[in-house]
């Protein structure tokens, strides 16, 4: 093995790295990390900001404080802090760090390096046989480092995730041959009167309640995991085909299998909580409203529809706008108004849709602010939370716990388009709910990926 491979590397990280990714100190594997004092000072000042950088600075300070409050921290200032001692599994899913973190010594003498480059020069004197690597998002700093004969690297972490690769999609494609092998076990459930299969096999081990199943090569057949009996046994039911125009929901037919899955979850009385994720134009709001109107005005399963969302990016309380609560919220409910125009067309909507007007439909939909939702309990309501990706976990909990008997909550959002400066895809309340409600038998989730707004919108969504 050559000397280059054997040479130990020391990584010096600057403030820009921790403001980009607070968990960066855990992502250098077996290598040691050195943190200059100037970085600590920068984090402290940035933590006062109401921005994503401020939030990341607070999280970074939290991690560093956890290290500093461990036993014998005074000794570890010289020996380095073992990075594997912090429970950071929420951030790191694969390789646990095995390196150490060193803080710049405070008892070094009168002179303390005041810049990253001075600190690197100082470390080079005490570690002449090690390779010093400066890691920064700053192109200028990296250029200066190279000029002074230091190695310099940018930092890349796959933080900017979209709906498809951060969370489970809510559905699974099955081979056609596997589906055919179940046919002999088909039976009719005496309670639900639905066609179902009791499936046993190791392939069902990772299935979860209300996971939708798509049969490879079959556009009109879908199923849902209704229940897990044992670790490798599941009850699978056939679902309705809402792609059939004769089974439209308030005049709306599913345009793809993902939308069909969504409508089945939205219309299922046994499911109390549904999350629909996906980019603009995939039909999230339209499907939710169509299902809500059908169950409010036709089947009368719910008394009314309640729609709410957080007012981002302006960030001001709605009291700064004139009018009643509903009038104040109207500018934020453009998606509701646009979709109501489609649902209120005379030629659509079945028997009810042909006789009611836009104003009558709107009369059964109540628009409320987040402040109004606090402290209330909503019984027999169909509650739609739009733009849910901008809610914190605490805000999401506040809204969901307002739900009374007979109510259903629908969360719509796109975690790749977060407007709140204090949230990331990993910290969004919508991400939390999709993750933690996954195993609950009265919840369901679908990620919509196919844009159905128009061919222009679909092309722009994929290419821009």
Beta strands, then each sheet from edge to edge (+ up, - down):
strand 1: 9-13
strand 2: 32-35
strand 3: 81-82
strand 4: 100-103
strand 5: 131-135
strand 6: 151-153
strand 7: 171-174
strand 8: 186-188
strand 9: 195-200
strand 10: 212-215
strand 11: 222-230
strand 12: 233-238
strand 13: 273-278
strand 14: 304-308
strand 15: 365-368
strand 16: 381-385
strand 17: 408-413
strand 18: 443-448
sheet 1: 3+ 4- 2- 1- 5- 6-
sheet 2: 7+ 10+ 11- 12+ 9- 8+
sheet 3: 15+ 14+ 16+ 17+ 13+ 18+
end
